[in-house]
Amino acid sequence: MSEITTAARPYARAAFEVAKEKGTLQVWSDQLAFMAAVANDPQMRAVLDSPALTRTQRADLMISVCGDHIDDQAKNLVKLLAENGRLVVLTEIAALYEVMRADAEGSVEAEVISAQDVSDAQLAKIAEALKGRLGREVKLTTRIDDSLIGGAIIRAGDLVIDGSIRGRLAKLTGALSR
């Protein structure tokens, strides 16, 4: 486990518990995603990393930039992160939060990467098959990657199903080179 994940986990857990208790899981998802995007902006990152700013100034800047996109509890999280020098782990906090949320909701996010557009009917079949295999509701996102040549790659958590022509060619090349 990386140091960043270790540092982020308690904050993600706290945010998740607050959101769950108040029934605001989606609100916190949106807020954490927004804060992570702000913190990852190259210009913002440079300012936040500046030794010229105090931790309080970093928190105030982050809160100011986020504006109405975050509520008072999220502002408190920003202050706490800044106070502890942990604003850099916001992306990991957001990612861990989403895993906790999906687990609590009994769902999993899966990505279908294909060489060409996938029809809604095909996506429905993929979602149903993954639901049967994983025992959870599946939320699909799609992306097109021309380098696959044909077929698709499906990623759901730790599960990767490579049905792409590129993947098959790589396996064939590996088998022939042995």
N, C-alpha and C positions, 0 to 999 in steps of 0.2 A: 504494500500500500504506500502510495507516495505521501510525502510530507504535506503537500497541498490538500490532499483528500483528508488526511488526519486532522489538519487544522480546520477544514471546512465542515466536517461532519457535525460537530456540536451546534454550530450555527444553523445548519440546514435542519437538524432535528428540532431545534427550538422554534424556528420559523414554521415548520410543519405542524408541531404541536399547537401553536397559537392558531394557525389557519384551520386546523381540524376542529379545535374547540369552538371557534367562532363561525365555522361553516363557510370559510372564505378561501378555500383551496385554489380556485381559479384566480381570484384577486391576487393572492400571493405569487402564483405562477407568473402572472403578468408583471407584477412589481419586480420580482427577482430577475426576470428576463430583461426588463428595461434597465435595471441597475447594472446588471452584468454588461449589457451593451454599452452603457455610458462609461463604465470603468475600463472597458476594452478598447475604447476609441483611442487611437495613437496619441492624439493631442492631449486628451484627458489623462492618459497614462503618464505622459511626460510631466504634466503638472502635478499629478498625485504623487509621483516619485521624487519630486523636487524636495531637497533637504531644507529649502527656504520656508516651506510651509510647516506649521505646527499640525499636530494631529487634529486639533479642533478645527483649524482652518480647512483641512482636507475634508472633514465631515461636512462643514458648512458649504463648501464648494460643491460637493457631491449632491447634497440635499437641494441646493439652489438649482443645479443643472437638472435634476430629476423633477423639480417643481411639483405640479399637481399629479404627476404619474405615480407618486407614492404617498401612502397615508402616514399617520403619526407613528404607528408601530414599525413600519418600514424605516422611517426616519430614525427611530431609536436603534434599529439594527445597524444602520449606517454609522451612527455615533459610536456604538459599541465596537464595530469593526475598525473604525478609525482609531479609537482609543487603544485598541490592542494591536494596531499595525497590521490588520488583516483585510483591508479593502481589496488587496490583490487576489483574494480567494473568492470573490463574488461569483465568478463564472462557475467554479466548482460547487459553491453553495447552491446555485440555481440548478445545476445538473443533479446533484444529490437530492435536492428537494423534489425534483420531477420523478426520480426513481421511487422515492418514498410515497409520493402521491399516487403514482401508477400502481404500486403495490397495494396501497390502501383501497384503491378503487377497483382492484382486480383486473387491471388492464395492462397492456404492454404496447409500447410504440414500436412499429416495424417500418422499415424503409425498403421500398422496392426500387431497385436501380435497374433500368432496362435500356436496351439499345434503341427502342422506339416507344411511342405512346402505348400505354396499357389501357384497355377499355374498362369501363365501369364494371361490366360483367366479369371480366378477368380479375379485377381487384376484389370483387365480392367473393369469388371462388378462393383466391389467395387468403383473404381474411378469414374465411370459414375454415380452411384447412389449417391455418396457423392457430385458430381458436381451438380446434380439436387437438392439435399437437401440444399446445402450451396450457390449455385449460383456462384461458383468460380472454377477455375481450381484447380485440386488436385494433389499434388506431394506425392506419396506413398513411405514409407519405410516399410520394414518388419523385424520382429524379431520372433524367435521361443522360446516359453516358454512351456516346457513339463508339468509344473504344472497346465496348463489349462485343461488338460485331453483331451479335444476336443473342436472344435469351435474356435472362435476368439474374440478378443477385438479390437475395432477400436477407435483411439483417433485422433480427428481433432480439435485443439484449445480447446474450452470449452466442446465440444461435445464428449461424451464417449458412445459407443454402446458396451455393454457386451453381446456377444452371446456365451460365453464360457460355457462349462459344469460345470467348477468350480463356475462360477457366478450363474448359475441356481441352483446348489446345495446349495450355500450360501443363495439364496433367499428362497428356500424350507425350509432350516433349520430355517431361521428367521420366516417364516410363521408358522411352526410347533411349535416353542417355544413360540408363543404368547398365 
